Amino acid sequence: MRVKNIFFILILSLLAFSLSIATLVYAEDTAVEETSEEDIQGEIDEIQEKIEKYEKKITELKGQANTLQNEIAYMDSQISITQLKIQNSVANIRKTEDRIEELSEGIENLGIRIDKLEKSISYQETILGSRMRERYKDRGGNMLMFLFGSDTLSSIVKKTEYLIALEENDNKLIEQMGETKGSFEQQKGIFQDKKEEQEVLKNQLEVEKTNLDNYRANLEDKQRDKEEMLKQTENDEDKYQQLLNQAVAERNAIQGIVSSINFKNGTKVSKGDIIAVMGNSGYPYCSTGTHLHFEVRKNGSVVNAEKYLKKKKLFVYHYTNGYTDIGSGDWDWPMDSPTITQRYGKTPWSWRYPTGYHDGVDMVSDDVYIRAPKGGVVVKGGMGCGGAVINYAAIDHGDGIVSYYLHIK
């Protein structure tokens, strides 16, 4: 009788143990977010407000007169926005890293809790199985012998109460085991959700780090743009306007050439044939020095000339000066071993152009002869450019592709 009473106490202890595990699991899930995340979000929101103010200022500056002072203000605003984007990116990275760390701790804790629940379920199943087997034996025996084989009525009552209490506790154990299994499944779901969120955040973190690198590179470019502009204009309004007028005149002249050119009476040329000599025609109204402006258009629209030329290591003046690989096509270069004074696209000097981009590739070479990079039909002519004339050659290569050679002699 003493052994069965002890077993009964163990059953009650098991129920209390299972309940404590379930309570622990739910309590740990209700942890409150740290205040630091709110602080970071507040910092991000504040930075975003400043970015929006600068964007509004830039829009206003675009509508104002094109003066050196406005250009400096415009560049300063762009620099400030980029600096704010860097701050914003750093704050987002910090916020994401904190969340990933928080998730890592949560995942680790969930792993421990799931392990505890698995052990609890296993223990409950062992105890319940043992109890079921014992009750089955009792029911399989002779209940009359169990009841009336006792010496006293008091003993019979105690045995009956014990069996009833034992059955109630078995039922509680079954119910508790069901709750534990339910909690186990819930924790597994939470665990999986946290793992998935962590993977998403890790990908976002990599994207944000890439954005940060781009913002920093962009900031350096914008700061160099400003330095170059101030150096080229000598911080003088008249010089600034002169450079703008030269760029606009050259752009208008090129548009005039493109719209009026006619290849019907052109001359057939082969790759490598000399078609012109490098010069400085158009000076001083739409040229700043002797060079070749090489440009490619397809169906009248500007395309990146570098994509047509063969890859070659040349000295290039750009944001970082030095030898670099330039070109990715199959055309020969129009000049022998040239130095590239301005690339296609965004350059330190392209602030002068209305679009902010340079439409061609500028180059100089000790060998002043210009050769056809690919066969076609060539024409030559001149176009008014400010108070001068800019000389040009153009080759129709077929398929709507035309190459242009400006400032030639």
C-alpha positions in Angstrom: 0.0 0.0 0.0 2.9 2.4 0.8 4.4 1.8 -2.6 1.2 2.7 -4.4 0.9 5.9 -2.4 4.4 6.9 -3.3 3.6 6.2 -7.0 0.5 8.4 -6.7 2.6 11.3 -5.4 5.0 10.8 -8.3 2.1 11.2 -10.7 1.1 14.5 -9.1 4.7 15.7 -9.3 4.8 14.9 -13.0 1.8 17.0 -13.6 3.3 19.9 -11.8 6.6 19.4 -13.7 4.7 19.4 -17.1 2.7 22.5 -16.2 5.9 24.4 -15.2 7.5 23.6 -18.6 4.5 24.9 -20.5 4.4 28.0 -18.3 8.1 28.6 -19.0 7.7 28.2 -22.8 4.9 30.8 -23.0 6.6 33.2 -20.6 9.8 33.3 -22.7 7.8 34.1 -25.9 6.3 37.2 -24.4 9.6 39.0 -24.1 9.3 42.8 -24.8 11.3 44.4 -27.7 14.3 46.4 -26.6 14.0 50.2 -26.6 17.1 50.5 -28.7 15.2 49.3 -31.8 12.7 52.2 -31.4 15.6 54.6 -31.0 17.2 53.4 -34.3 13.8 53.6 -36.1 13.4 57.2 -34.8 16.8 58.0 -36.2 15.9 56.5 -39.6 12.6 58.5 -39.7 14.5 61.7 -38.8 17.1 61.1 -41.6 14.3 60.4 -44.1 12.6 63.7 -43.3 15.9 65.5 -44.0 16.3 63.7 -47.3 12.9 64.8 -48.4 13.7 68.4 -47.6 16.9 68.3 -49.7 15.0 66.6 -52.5 12.5 69.5 -52.5 15.4 72.0 -52.5 17.0 70.2 -55.5 13.7 70.4 -57.4 13.5 74.1 -56.6 17.1 74.7 -57.8 16.4 73.0 -61.1 13.8 75.6 -61.9 16.1 78.5 -61.1 18.6 80.3 -63.4 21.6 78.3 -64.4 24.3 80.1 -62.5 27.5 78.9 -60.8 26.0 79.8 -57.4 22.9 77.7 -58.1 25.1 74.8 -59.5 27.2 74.8 -56.3 24.0 74.8 -54.2 22.6 72.0 -56.3 25.8 69.9 -55.9 26.0 70.7 -52.2 22.4 69.5 -51.9 23.2 66.2 -53.7 26.2 65.7 -51.5 24.1 66.3 -48.4 21.4 63.8 -49.6 24.1 61.2 -50.3 25.6 61.7 -46.8 22.1 61.3 -45.3 21.6 58.2 -47.3 24.8 56.8 -45.9 23.6 57.6 -42.4 20.3 56.0 -43.2 21.9 52.9 -44.6 24.2 52.6 -41.5 21.2 52.9 -39.2 19.3 50.2 -41.2 22.2 47.9 -41.1 22.5 48.4 -37.4 18.8 47.7 -36.9 18.9 44.6 -39.1 21.9 43.2 -37.4 20.3 43.8 -34.0 17.2 42.0 -35.2 19.2 39.1 -36.6 21.1 38.8 -33.3 17.8 38.9 -31.4 16.4 36.2 -33.7 19.6 34.1 -33.2 19.1 34.2 -29.4 15.4 33.4 -29.8 16.2 30.5 -32.1 18.7 29.1 -29.7 16.3 29.4 -26.8 13.5 27.8 -28.8 15.8 24.9 -29.6 16.4 24.4 -25.9 12.6 24.7 -25.2 11.7 22.2 -27.9 14.3 19.8 -26.5 12.7 20.1 -23.1 9.3 19.6 -24.5 10.4 16.5 -26.4 11.9 15.0 -23.2 8.7 16.0 -21.3 6.5 14.3 -23.9 8.7 11.2 -23.8 8.6 11.1 -20.0 4.8 11.6 -19.9 4.4 8.8 -22.5 6.6 6.4 -20.4 4.7 7.1 -17.1 1.3 7.0 -18.8 2.1 3.7 -20.6 3.2 2.2 -17.3 0.0 3.4 -15.6 -2.2 2.0 -18.4 -0.5 -1.4 -18.2 -1.0 -1.5 -14.4 -4.7 -0.5 -14.6 -5.2 -3.1 -17.3 -3.8 -5.8 -15.0 -6.1 -4.5 -12.2 -9.2 -4.7 -14.4 -8.2 -8.1 -15.8 -8.1 -9.5 -12.2 -10.9 -10.5 -10.0 -12.3 -7.2 -8.6 -14.5 -9.1 -6.1 -11.3 -10.7 -4.7 -9.7 -7.3 -4.6 -12.6 -5.7 -2.7 -13.8 -8.5 -0.4 -10.5 -10.1 0.3 -9.6 -7.2 2.6 -9.8 -7.6 6.3 -11.8 -4.5 7.0 -14.4 -2.2 5.4 -12.0 0.7 6.0 -9.4 -0.9 3.8 -12.0 -1.5 1.1 -13.0 2.2 1.1 -9.4 3.3 0.9 -8.6 1.0 -2.0 -11.7 2.3 -3.9 -10.8 5.9 -3.3 -7.3 5.2 -4.4 -8.4 3.7 -7.7 -10.8 6.6 -8.4 -8.0 9.2 -7.7 -5.6 7.2 -9.8 -8.0 7.2 -12.7 -8.6 10.9 -12.4 -4.9 11.6 -12.4 -4.3 9.4 -15.4 -6.9 11.4 -17.2 -5.2 14.7 -16.2 -1.9 13.2 -17.4 -3.5 12.4 -20.8 -4.9 16.0 -21.0 -1.6 17.5 -19.9 0.3 15.4 -22.5 -2.0 16.7 -25.2 -1.3 20.3 -24.1 2.4 19.6 -24.1 2.3 18.2 -27.6 0.3 21.2 -28.7 2.9 23.5 -27.2 5.6 21.5 -28.9 4.0 21.9 -32.3 3.5 25.6 -31.7 7.1 26.1 -30.7 8.3 24.3 -33.8 6.1 26.6 -35.9 7.6 29.7 -34.1 11.1 28.2 -34.6 10.5 27.8 -38.3 9.1 31.3 -38.7 12.0 32.9 -36.9 14.5 30.9 -39.1 12.7 32.2 -42.2 12.6 35.7 -41.0 16.3 35.5 -40.2 17.1 34.4 -43.7 15.1 37.2 -45.2 16.9 39.7 -43.0 20.3 38.3 -43.9 19.5 38.9 -47.6 18.2 42.4 -46.8 21.4 43.0 -44.9 23.6 42.1 -47.9 21.5 44.4 -50.1 21.8 47.3 -47.6 25.6 46.8 -47.3 25.8 46.9 -51.2 23.7 50.1 -51.1 26.0 51.6 -48.5 29.1 50.8 -50.7 27.3 52.4 -53.7 26.3 55.5 -51.6 29.9 56.0 -50.4 31.3 55.6 -54.0 28.6 58.0 -55.2 29.5 60.5 -52.5 33.1 60.5 -53.6 32.0 61.0 -57.2 29.8 64.0 -56.3 32.5 65.6 -54.2 35.0 65.1 -57.0 32.4 66.6 -59.4 32.2 69.7 -57.3 36.0 70.0 -57.0 36.4 69.5 -60.8 33.8 72.1 -61.6 35.3 74.7 -59.3 38.7 73.9 -60.8 37.5 74.1 -64.4 35.4 77.3 -63.8 38.1 78.8 -61.4 35.0 79.6 -59.3 34.2 82.3 -61.8 30.7 82.9 -63.2 31.9 84.0 -66.7 34.1 81.0 -67.1 31.2 78.8 -65.9 28.9 80.3 -68.5 31.5 80.0 -71.2 31.9 76.2 -70.6 28.2 75.7 -70.6 27.8 77.6 -73.8 30.6 75.5 -75.5 28.9 72.2 -74.4 25.4 73.4 -75.6 26.9 74.7 -79.0 28.6 71.3 -79.5 25.4 69.4 -78.7 23.4 71.6 -81.1 25.9 71.1 -83.8 25.9 67.3 -83.4 22.1 67.3 -83.5 22.2 69.4 -86.7 24.7 66.9 -88.3 22.6 63.9 -87.4 19.3 65.4 -88.7 20.9 66.6 -92.0 23.4 64.0 -92.9 22.9 62.1 -96.2 25.0 59.0 -97.2 23.7 58.7 -100.8 26.8 60.3 -102.2 29.2 58.8 -99.7 32.4 56.9 -100.3 32.8 53.3 -99.5 35.6 52.6 -96.9 37.1 49.5 -95.4 38.2 48.8 -91.8 41.5 50.6 -91.2 41.2 53.2 -94.0 42.3 56.7 -93.0 39.2 58.9 -93.0 40.4 62.1 -91.2 43.0 63.9 -89.1 42.6 64.9 -85.4 41.9 68.6 -85.0 40.3 71.4 -83.0 37.6 72.7 -85.4 34.9 74.6 -83.6 37.3 76.3 -81.2 36.7 78.4 -79.2 32.9 78.2 -79.3 32.4 74.4 -79.0 35.9 72.9 -78.4 38.4 73.3 -75.6 41.4 71.8 -77.4 42.7 69.4 -80.0 41.0 66.0 -79.7 38.6 63.5 -81.4 35.0 63.2 -80.2 33.9 59.7 -81.3 30.2 59.0 -81.0 27.9 56.1 -82.1 24.2 56.2 -82.8 21.7 53.6 -83.7 18.6 54.7 -85.5 19.5 58.3 -84.5 19.7 57.6 -80.8 23.0 57.8 -78.8 24.4 54.5 -77.6 27.5 53.7 -75.6 30.4 53.9 -78.1 32.6 51.9 -75.7 30.5 48.8 -76.3 31.5 48.7 -80.0 35.2 49.1 -79.5 37.6 46.2 -78.8 38.8 45.8 -75.2 42.0 47.7 -74.7 44.2 48.8 -71.8 44.6 52.6 -72.2 45.4 55.6 -70.0 42.0 57.1 -69.0 41.2 60.4 -67.4 38.2 59.8 -65.2 37.3 60.0 -61.5 40.4 57.9 -61.0 43.1 58.5 -63.6 45.3 55.6 -64.8 45.5 52.7 -67.2 42.3 50.7 -67.4 40.5 48.2 -69.7 38.1 50.0 -71.9 35.8 48.7 -74.7 33.8 45.4 -75.0 33.0 45.1 -78.7 34.7 44.0 -81.9 35.5 47.3 -83.7 39.1 48.5 -84.1 39.9 51.8 -82.3 39.7 54.9 -84.6 43.1 56.1 -83.3 46.3 54.2 -82.5 46.9 53.8 -78.8 45.0 56.9 -77.7 44.7 58.5 -74.4 41.0 58.8 -73.3 40.3 62.3 -72.1 36.6 61.7 -71.4 34.6 58.5 -71.3 31.0 57.9 -72.3 28.3 58.7 -69.7 28.8 60.3 -66.3 32.2 61.9 -66.1 34.0 64.7 -64.1 33.2 67.1 -67.0 29.7 66.0 -68.0 28.2 68.6 -65.6 28.4 71.0 -68.5 26.0 69.1 -70.7 22.2 69.6 -70.4 21.6 65.9 -69.7 24.6 65.6 -67.4 26.1 62.8 -69.6 28.8 62.8 -72.2 27.5 61.2 -75.4 30.8 59.9 -76.8 34.4 59.1 -76.2 37.0 61.9 -76.4 40.6 60.9 -77.2 44.0 62.2 -78.3 47.0 60.4 -79.8 50.5 61.1 -81.0 49.3 59.4 -84.2 46.8 62.0 -85.4 45.3 59.9 -88.2 41.7 58.7 -87.7 40.8 55.3 -89.2 37.6 53.5 -89.9 36.9 51.1 -87.0 34.6 49.1 -89.3 33.7 49.2 -93.0 30.9 51.3 -94.4 30.0 54.4 -96.3 31.7 57.7 -95.2 30.7 61.3 -95.7 32.4 64.5 -94.5 31.2 68.0 -93.9 31.0 71.0 -91.6 28.4 72.4 -89.3 28.0 75.8 -87.7 28.9 75.8 -84.0 28.6 79.1 -82.2 30.7 81.5 -84.2 32.9 78.8 -85.7 32.5 75.6 -87.9 32.9 72.1 -86.5 34.3 69.6 -89.1 33.1 66.0 -89.0 33.1 62.6 -90.7 30.5 60.0 -90.4 30.3 56.3 -91.4 27.1 54.4 -92.1 27.9 50.8 -91.0 24.4 49.4 -91.9 21.6 48.2 -89.6 21.0 51.8 -88.6 24.4 52.1 -86.9 26.4 55.3 -87.7 29.7 56.4 -86.1 30.6 60.1 -85.9 34.1 61.8 -85.8 34.1 65.5 -84.7 36.6 68.4 -84.4 38.6 66.9 -87.3 40.8 69.2 -89.5 
